[in-house]
């Protein structure tokens, strides 16, 4: 069953049930739709009014979303702390340090630092394992 909002030429709006949209089309073609005014057969289907979430629903959804973002930020900060605790920051030297560790096997350790996406791509092509991680500020909420 499908419910349509119909509008007659006379201005009356009413709702009517149909078994499906084809049945509506069939009745409309045969002018079998009728209004209680009994005068006009020009009845048209209204565009269904969009569902508008109530303020309450909207707020609860947005707080769910906020909680999600908070959790993501928390996890990312944990990831950052983990990386900081377990590896050495080499900053702008990241690419050359990563290569020297990979090729010279000298001073082998975990490092983190800065690289452009292109540099990261190059390192990966050379078989050097690197990961790009989203780096969040420690202080923001
Ligand atoms: Zn009417």
Boltz pocket constraint, residues with backbone or C-beta under 6 A from the ligand:
constraints:
  - pocket:
      binder: B
      contacts: [[A, 8], [A, 9], [A, 10], [A, 11], [A, 12], [A, 35], [A, 36], [A, 37], [A, 38], [A, 39], [A, 40]]
      max_distance: 6.0
